[in-house]
Amino acid sequence: MPTLRTLTADDWPLWRDLRLAALTDAPHAFKRGLADWHRGGEERWRARLHLPGALHVAALLDGLPVGLVGGVPGEADDVRELRSLWVGPRARGRGVADRLIEEVERWARATGGRTLRLAVLPGNEPALALYHRHGFVPLAEPGEPLDDGVTRELLLAKPLT
């Protein structure tokens, strides 16, 4: 079973290493690419972990970091967002993604969230299957446009009642 660790701004090197590993391993799964995160240094990484009301979690397997996820407050008071979920290749199929999603759901409920939302890039079928298995359903509203100006993110939501 993976161990989950809630991160603080002082954990920025771990978050940075996991995030860069995620962007290297699965560039097709994230809206912002590796080049977008090489600017800003320590200050930028600390700032990401210091978002008010946010949750950042690292997953460890046998003491080694293997995954990450974030939770952030949404635009509405009762909405929370799941962000940046990634599990490294050596830990896939071992329940790590499930534990990370469940941790964000727990946080969302504890902070007054009634709906958990997320965005997925079109074509990311493994992520879509994972989220559907966890009860997320597609929303009719369009997501943010991607760099091509035509394609949009797919939005999914799950009620937390």
C-alpha positions in Angstrom: 0.0 0.0 0.0 1.2 3.5 -0.8 1.9 6.0 2.0 0.5 9.5 1.4 2.3 12.6 2.5 0.6 16.0 2.6 3.1 18.5 1.3 4.0 22.0 2.6 5.9 24.8 0.8 9.1 23.4 2.4 8.5 20.2 0.4 9.0 22.0 -2.9 11.9 19.9 -4.0 9.8 16.7 -3.8 6.9 18.3 -5.5 9.2 19.7 -8.2 10.8 16.3 -8.8 7.5 14.5 -9.0 5.9 17.1 -11.3 8.9 17.1 -13.6 8.8 13.3 -13.7 5.1 13.4 -14.5 5.6 15.9 -17.4 8.5 13.8 -18.7 6.7 10.5 -18.5 3.3 11.7 -19.8 3.5 15.0 -21.6 0.3 14.1 -23.4 -1.7 14.1 -20.2 -1.1 17.7 -19.0 -2.1 21.0 -20.4 1.2 22.7 -19.4 4.4 21.1 -20.6 7.9 20.5 -19.2 9.2 23.8 -20.7 6.5 25.8 -18.8 7.8 24.5 -15.5 11.6 25.1 -16.0 11.1 28.9 -15.3 10.8 30.5 -11.9 13.0 28.3 -9.7 12.4 27.6 -6.0 10.1 30.6 -5.6 7.7 29.3 -8.3 7.6 25.8 -6.8 7.0 27.1 -3.3 4.2 29.4 -4.5 2.5 26.4 -6.1 2.5 24.6 -2.8 1.4 27.7 -0.9 -2.0 28.2 -2.7 -4.5 29.2 0.0 -6.9 26.4 0.8 -5.1 23.9 -1.5 -4.0 20.3 -0.8 -0.9 18.8 -2.4 -0.1 15.1 -1.8 2.8 12.8 -2.7 2.5 9.0 -2.8 5.4 6.9 -1.6 5.8 3.2 -2.2 8.5 1.5 -0.3 9.7 5.0 0.8 10.2 6.2 -2.8 8.0 8.9 -4.3 5.8 7.5 -7.1 2.9 9.8 -7.5 1.2 13.2 -6.8 -2.1 14.9 -6.8 -3.4 18.4 -6.0 -6.7 19.7 -4.7 -7.7 23.3 -5.1 -10.8 25.4 -4.2 -13.1 25.9 -7.2 -14.8 29.0 -8.5 -17.9 28.3 -6.4 -17.8 28.0 -2.6 -18.9 24.3 -2.6 -16.7 23.2 -5.6 -13.3 21.7 -5.3 -10.9 20.7 -8.1 -8.7 17.7 -8.5 -5.5 18.6 -10.3 -2.2 17.1 -11.6 -2.8 13.4 -10.8 0.1 11.2 -11.9 1.5 7.9 -10.9 4.9 6.7 -12.0 5.3 3.6 -14.2 6.7 1.4 -11.5 3.7 2.0 -9.3 0.8 1.7 -11.8 -1.7 -1.0 -11.2 -1.0 -1.0 -7.4 -3.9 1.2 -6.3 -1.8 4.4 -6.0 -4.1 6.5 -8.2 -7.2 5.3 -6.3 -5.6 6.3 -3.0 -4.7 9.7 -4.3 -8.2 10.4 -5.7 -9.7 9.2 -2.4 -7.5 11.6 -0.5 -8.6 14.5 -2.6 -12.2 13.5 -2.1 -11.7 13.3 1.7 -10.1 16.8 1.7 -12.9 18.2 -0.5 -15.6 16.9 1.8 -13.8 18.1 4.9 -13.5 21.6 3.5 -17.2 21.9 2.5 -17.0 20.7 -1.0 -20.2 19.3 -2.5 -18.8 18.7 -6.0 -15.4 17.6 -7.1 -14.4 18.6 -10.7 -11.5 17.9 -12.9 -10.3 18.5 -16.5 -8.8 15.8 -18.7 -7.2 16.2 -22.1 -9.1 14.5 -25.0 -7.7 11.1 -25.8 -6.4 10.3 -22.4 -8.4 7.1 -22.2 -6.7 5.5 -19.1 -7.4 8.7 -17.1 -11.0 8.8 -18.3 -11.5 5.1 -17.3 -10.0 5.8 -13.9 -12.2 8.8 -13.2 -15.4 7.0 -14.5 -14.6 4.2 -12.1 -14.5 6.7 -9.3 -17.9 8.1 -10.2 -17.0 11.2 -12.3 -19.3 12.0 -15.1 -18.8 14.3 -18.2 -20.1 17.8 -18.0 -21.9 19.4 -20.9 -19.9 22.7 -20.6 -16.7 23.1 -22.6 -13.4 23.1 -20.9 -10.5 25.5 -21.5 -9.2 25.7 -25.0 -5.9 24.0 -25.7 -2.9 25.5 -27.5 -4.4 24.6 -31.0 -7.3 27.0 -30.3 -9.8 24.4 -31.3 -9.6 21.4 -29.0 -10.9 21.8 -25.4 -10.3 20.0 -22.2 -13.0 17.5 -21.1 -14.7 18.5 -17.8 -15.8 15.8 -15.4 -17.5 16.1 -12.0 -18.6 14.0 -9.1 -21.1 14.9 -6.4 -19.7 14.5 -2.9 -23.0 14.0 -1.1 
